[in-house]
Amino acid sequence: MEYGFVDCHCHISAREFEEVGTKKITQQAEKRSANLMRHSFSCMQNLIQYPDLVAPSFGIHPVQGGSAAPPLFGISLFINDVILVILLFLLVSRLVWTTPWCAPTQQDRDDQTTVFVKQLDIAKELDLPVNVHSRSAAKVTTVTMRERGVSRAPLHHFAGTPSVALEGVKAGYFFSFPPAVCRNQQRDKLIGQIPLEHICLETDSPALGLEQHVRNEPGNIALSCHHIANIKGLSPQTVQLITAQNAERLFPKANGR
């Protein structure tokens, strides 16, 4: 079986791509052999046109779990319906900052945990992987995931310590890295300690590109691949193959399994 690049975390419905359009972005990615695990809420129907290239995701950010958000009890019904059409993968973004504007009190953090846990439980019920951004809450995120019995998860742009990452490896989790790691020497040590069999590629387009304030695109996925290859002392072809196989294990429904 031939493997191309797999971008496990990108936002091709972002406003930065409005002038380009989904069609052009997916065509450019296809030329670079990049399958996309694309995270969106509002534009899912457009992506049915690209079932072999794009796999949409859905989730509620923990800070959006208030009264203005869709009722959590209705999420599973919505997802179950969409899965039948577009092989949906659940996106769960975990954000627990101790900054005044995001999570200033313990109650705020508890509220975020409630939203996070509810989505983990829905994913487990529907046998779906969860795509998680732990931000500054790496340890509590991985502990919570293990406690809820989550077994398939890529941790996007992971910024935790190597020791926390290795605990995640023991739990079977994967870690994806965008092109921005090429300018982050601190992340090199982390990448070096995580086994390649637990690493995936991502771009997080349009953010986290090689250059700050320059729009990132899925076609830049090779930058992450080459950087990881240099750290591991492997060929880019080996990293491309192993990370694509890892993504296939994480997202089997993207391959019709």
C-alpha positions as CSV (number, residue, x, y, z in Angstrom):
1,M,0.0,0.0,0.0
2,E,1.3,3.4,-0.9
3,Y,1.3,6.1,1.8
4,G,1.3,9.9,1.4
5,F,1.6,12.5,4.0
6,V,-1.3,12.8,6.6
7,D,-2.0,16.1,8.1
8,C,-3.7,15.1,11.4
9,H,-4.7,18.6,12.5
10,C,-5.5,21.6,10.2
11,H,-8.2,24.2,9.9
12,I,-9.0,24.7,6.2
13,S,-12.3,26.4,6.9
14,A,-10.5,29.2,8.7
15,R,-11.1,32.8,7.5
16,E,-7.5,33.0,6.3
17,F,-8.4,30.6,3.6
18,E,-11.6,32.3,2.4
19,E,-9.8,34.0,-0.5
20,V,-8.3,30.7,-1.6
21,G,-11.2,28.4,-1.0
22,T,-11.5,24.8,0.2
23,K,-11.2,23.4,-3.3
24,K,-7.8,25.0,-4.1
25,I,-6.4,24.1,-0.7
26,T,-7.3,20.5,-1.0
27,Q,-6.0,20.4,-4.6
28,Q,-2.7,21.8,-3.5
29,A,-2.5,19.3,-0.6
30,E,-3.3,16.5,-3.0
31,K,-0.4,17.4,-5.2
32,R,1.8,17.0,-2.1
33,S,0.1,13.7,-1.2
34,A,-1.4,15.1,2.0
35,N,-4.6,13.6,3.4
36,L,-6.2,16.0,5.8
37,M,-7.9,15.4,9.2
38,R,-9.7,18.7,9.1
39,H,-11.4,20.3,12.1
40,S,-14.6,22.3,11.5
41,F,-18.1,22.8,12.7
42,S,-19.9,24.9,10.1
43,C,-18.6,23.8,6.7
44,M,-18.9,20.0,6.9
45,Q,-21.2,19.5,3.9
46,N,-18.6,21.1,1.6
47,L,-16.1,18.4,2.6
48,I,-18.3,15.5,1.4
49,Q,-16.9,16.4,-2.0
50,Y,-13.5,15.2,-0.8
51,P,-14.1,11.9,1.0
52,D,-10.7,10.4,0.0
53,L,-8.7,13.5,1.1
54,V,-10.5,15.3,3.9
55,A,-11.9,13.9,7.2
56,P,-13.9,16.5,9.2
57,S,-13.9,16.7,12.9
58,F,-16.3,18.2,15.5
59,G,-16.1,19.3,19.1
60,I,-16.9,22.0,21.6
61,H,-14.0,24.0,23.1
62,P,-14.2,23.7,26.9
63,V,-14.6,27.5,27.3
64,Q,-17.6,27.3,25.0
65,G,-19.5,25.1,27.3
66,G,-21.7,27.8,28.7
67,S,-25.4,28.6,28.0
68,A,-24.6,29.9,24.4
69,A,-23.1,26.5,23.4
70,P,-25.1,23.6,21.9
71,P,-26.5,21.3,24.6
72,L,-23.9,18.7,25.4
73,F,-26.5,16.0,25.7
74,G,-27.3,16.6,22.0
75,I,-23.7,16.2,20.7
76,S,-23.8,12.4,20.5
77,L,-27.0,12.5,18.5
78,F,-25.5,15.0,16.0
79,I,-22.3,13.1,15.7
80,N,-23.9,9.8,15.2
81,D,-25.9,11.2,12.3
82,V,-22.9,12.9,10.7
83,I,-20.7,9.8,11.0
84,L,-22.9,7.9,8.5
85,V,-22.3,10.6,5.9
86,I,-18.7,11.8,6.3
87,L,-16.9,9.5,8.7
88,L,-16.6,12.1,11.3
89,F,-13.8,12.2,13.9
90,L,-14.4,13.9,17.2
91,L,-12.3,16.9,17.9
92,V,-11.8,17.7,21.6
93,S,-9.8,20.7,22.4
94,R,-8.7,20.9,26.0
95,L,-7.7,24.4,27.3
96,V,-7.0,25.0,31.0
97,W,-5.0,28.2,31.3
98,T,-4.5,29.8,34.7
99,T,-4.7,33.3,33.1
100,P,-7.3,35.8,34.4
101,W,-9.1,35.9,31.1
102,C,-9.5,32.2,30.6
103,A,-9.6,30.2,33.8
104,P,-9.1,32.5,36.8
105,T,-10.9,30.4,39.3
106,Q,-11.1,26.7,40.3
107,Q,-14.7,26.8,39.3
108,D,-13.8,27.9,35.8
109,R,-11.3,25.0,35.5
110,D,-13.9,22.5,36.9
111,D,-16.4,23.7,34.3
112,Q,-13.9,23.1,31.5
113,T,-13.2,19.7,32.9
114,T,-16.9,18.9,32.8
115,V,-17.1,19.8,29.1
116,F,-14.0,17.9,28.3
117,V,-15.0,14.8,30.1
118,K,-18.5,14.8,28.5
119,Q,-16.9,14.8,25.1
120,L,-14.4,12.1,26.0
121,D,-17.3,9.9,27.1
122,I,-19.2,10.5,23.9
123,A,-16.1,9.6,21.8
124,K,-15.7,6.4,23.8
125,E,-19.4,5.5,23.4
126,L,-19.1,6.0,19.6
127,D,-15.7,4.4,19.3
128,L,-14.1,7.5,18.0
129,P,-10.5,8.9,18.5
130,V,-10.1,12.3,20.1
131,N,-7.9,15.0,18.8
132,V,-6.7,17.0,21.8
133,H,-4.9,20.2,22.4
134,S,-3.7,20.1,26.0
135,R,-1.9,23.5,25.9
136,S,-0.6,24.2,29.4
137,A,-2.6,21.4,31.0
138,A,-0.7,18.4,29.6
139,K,-0.6,16.3,32.8
140,V,-4.1,16.8,33.9
141,T,-5.3,16.2,30.3
142,T,-3.5,12.9,29.9
143,V,-4.5,11.7,33.4
144,T,-8.2,12.6,32.7
145,M,-8.1,10.7,29.4
146,R,-6.7,7.6,31.0
147,E,-9.3,7.8,33.7
148,R,-12.1,8.0,31.1
149,G,-10.7,5.0,29.3
150,V,-9.6,6.8,26.1
151,S,-7.3,4.7,24.1
152,R,-6.9,6.5,20.7
153,A,-5.8,10.1,20.7
154,P,-3.4,12.3,18.9
155,L,-2.2,15.2,21.2
156,H,-1.9,18.1,18.9
157,H,1.2,20.5,19.2
158,F,2.0,18.9,22.5
159,A,3.9,21.2,24.9
160,G,4.2,19.1,28.0
161,T,7.3,17.6,29.5
162,P,9.0,14.4,28.1
163,S,8.0,12.5,31.3
164,V,4.3,13.3,30.8
165,A,4.6,12.5,27.1
166,L,6.0,9.1,27.9
167,E,3.1,8.4,30.2
168,G,0.9,9.2,27.2
169,V,2.9,6.7,25.1
170,K,2.3,4.0,27.7
171,A,-1.4,4.8,27.4
172,G,-1.2,4.4,23.6
173,Y,-1.5,8.1,22.7
174,F,0.2,9.8,19.7
175,F,1.8,13.2,19.4
176,S,1.6,15.4,16.4
177,F,3.9,18.3,15.5
178,P,3.5,21.3,13.1
179,P,6.1,23.1,11.1
180,A,6.6,25.6,13.9
181,V,8.7,23.0,15.8
182,C,11.4,23.8,13.3
183,R,12.0,27.0,15.2
184,N,11.6,25.6,18.7
185,Q,14.7,23.9,20.0
186,Q,12.9,23.0,23.3
187,R,10.6,20.8,21.4
188,D,13.5,18.9,19.8
189,K,14.2,17.1,23.1
190,L,10.6,16.1,23.4
191,I,10.5,14.8,19.9
192,G,13.7,12.9,20.4
193,Q,12.3,11.0,23.4
194,I,8.9,10.0,21.9
195,P,9.1,6.8,19.8
196,L,8.4,7.4,16.1
197,E,5.7,4.8,16.3
198,H,3.8,7.4,18.5
199,I,4.3,10.5,16.3
200,C,2.1,12.0,13.7
201,L,2.4,15.0,11.4
202,E,0.3,18.1,11.3
203,T,0.3,21.7,10.1
204,D,-2.4,23.3,12.2
205,S,-3.0,25.5,9.2
206,P,-3.3,28.4,8.9
207,A,-1.3,28.8,12.2
208,L,2.0,27.4,13.4
209,G,3.9,27.6,10.2
210,L,7.7,27.9,9.8
211,E,7.4,31.7,9.7
212,Q,5.4,33.7,12.3
213,H,2.5,35.8,10.9
214,V,2.7,34.0,7.5
215,R,-0.3,31.8,6.6
216,N,0.5,28.1,7.0
217,E,-0.9,25.5,4.6
218,P,-1.3,21.7,4.6
219,G,1.2,21.6,1.8
220,N,3.9,22.5,4.3
221,I,3.5,19.1,6.0
222,A,6.9,18.0,4.6
223,L,8.6,20.6,6.9
224,S,7.5,18.8,10.0
225,C,8.5,15.5,8.4
226,H,12.1,16.6,7.5
227,H,12.6,18.2,11.0
228,I,11.6,15.1,12.8
229,A,13.7,13.0,10.5
230,N,16.8,15.1,11.3
231,I,16.1,14.8,15.1
232,K,15.7,11.0,14.8
233,G,18.6,10.5,12.4
234,L,16.2,8.8,9.9
235,S,15.3,9.5,6.3
236,P,12.3,11.7,5.6
237,Q,10.8,8.8,3.6
238,T,10.9,6.6,6.8
239,V,9.2,9.3,8.9
240,Q,6.6,9.9,6.2
241,L,5.7,6.2,6.1
242,I,5.6,5.5,9.8
243,T,3.6,8.6,10.6
244,A,1.1,7.8,7.9
245,Q,0.7,4.3,9.2
246,N,0.2,5.8,12.7
247,A,-2.5,8.1,11.4
248,E,-4.2,5.1,9.7
249,R,-4.3,3.3,13.1
250,L,-5.7,6.4,14.7
251,F,-8.3,7.1,12.0
252,P,-9.3,3.8,10.5
253,K,-12.6,5.0,9.3
254,A,-10.8,7.4,7.0
255,N,-9.7,4.3,5.0
256,G,-13.2,2.8,5.0
257,R,-12.4,0.3,7.8
